[in-house]
Amino acid sequence: MSFQLNPKSNFYLAPILAVATFFNQAATVSAEISNPVIGNLGENATKANSGELFTGYFVLLWRAGMSLGSLLVLVYFAWGAIEWITSGGDKGKVENARNKITNSLIGIIILVSSFTIIGFFSNLVFGNNFNLLKLTFPSAI
């Protein structure tokens, strides 16, 4: 007795086999993949239990947010300055440019004050593990 599938069952069976093969290969390959940015998250259980892993990631995200915020403030300030220069004396355009410059200055004040407040409380509560005030600048080399 031979086993034969009709053409309709091949139509339904082929995608199921393709998905099963993909997940089987993905399961065997996933042990070899590691993210070079964050590494293996489950590697160090003692750091995870002590909270050092969380504070490290929080500091990394906080620094990225501060960098992005300061970059946006500089762009908004430059935008307002360019609008002021190109306004040609029009009162409405000058007022719009002045508002952009004022808002960017308020933004930099908020960034600096939040940086110092978080830095103060982090040293007070967490000590040196939560070091936000240690500035690191990326290098091209």
N, C-alpha and C positions, 0 to 999 in steps of 0.2 A: 504494500500500500504506500503510495507516495503522497506527500503533502504539497498542495499547491494553494497559492493565494490568488484570489481574483484581483483584477486591476483596481477595483475600488479599495480593497484593503491595503494594497501597496501605497495608495494615495494617502491614507491615514497613518500608515505605519512608518513611512519614510521620515516625516518630521519628528515623530516621537523618538526614533532611533538616532536622528541627528542631535536632538537636544540631550539625550542620554549620553551620547558619545562626547559632546561638548563638556557636560558637567563632569564626566569621568576624567577627561583630560585636564579640566580646570582644577579638580581636586588633587591630582597628582602634581601639577605644576605649582600650586599655591604655596607649597612649603618652600619652594626655591625663590619666591619673589620677596624682596624686602624693599621698603621705601627708603631711599637714601636721605630724605629730609627728616623723617621722624623715626626711622629705624624700626625695630620690632617692639611694639607696644607692650607685649606681655612678657618681655624678657626678664625684667627686674621686679620681682614681687615685693622686695623690701622697700624699694623706692616708692612703689605704688601704695603700699600700706602706710608709709610714713607721711605721704602727701607731697613728697619732694618731686615726684613726677608731675603732679597736677600744678604745683607752683612753677615748675620749669616751663610747662606749656602755657600757663597763664602769662608769665613774663614774656615769652616769645610772642604771643598774640597781642599783648599790651604794647610792646615795642613796635610791632607792625602797625597797629592802630594809630599810635602816636606819630610814626613816620608818615603814614598816609594822611593823617589830619594836618600835619605841618606842611606837607607838600600842597594840599588843597588850599590852605590858608595863603601860602605864597602865590599860588596861581590866581586866586581870587583878588589878592592885593594888586598883583600886576595887571589884571584885567581892569580893575577900577582905575589904576594909574593911567593905563593906555586910553581908557574912555575919557578921563579928565583932559589928557593932552589933546585928544582928537575932538573934543567937544566944540571947539571954535567959539567959545563964549556963550553958547546956548545954556540958559539957566536950568532947563529941565535935565539936560545931559550932564551938566556939572553936578547937580543935586543927586542924580542917579549914581554917578561915579563916586561922589563923597559918601553915599550910603554904602557902596561896596567896600570902600576903604575902611569905613568905620566898622562894618560887620566883620571884616577880616581881622582888624585889631581886637575886636571883642573875641573872636575865635582864638587868636593866639593867647589872649589872657586866660581863656578857659582851658586851653591845652596846658599852659605852664602851671596854672593853679592846680589842675587835676593831677599833673605829673608830680608836683611837690606834695600834695595831700596823700596820694596813694603811696608815694615813696616814704613819707613819714610814718604812716600807719603800717606799712609792710615791714619796715625795720623795727617798729615797736612790737608788732605781734609775731612776726615770723623770724626776725633776725636776719642773718646773712643769706639764708636760703632763698629769699624772695627779693633779690637785689634788682630793683627797677632803676635805681639811679646810676648804675654802672653803664655808661654809654659805650656802645661798640659801633664802630663805623666800618662798613664793608670796604674791602680793598679790591682793586681791579686785578691784583696779582695773586 
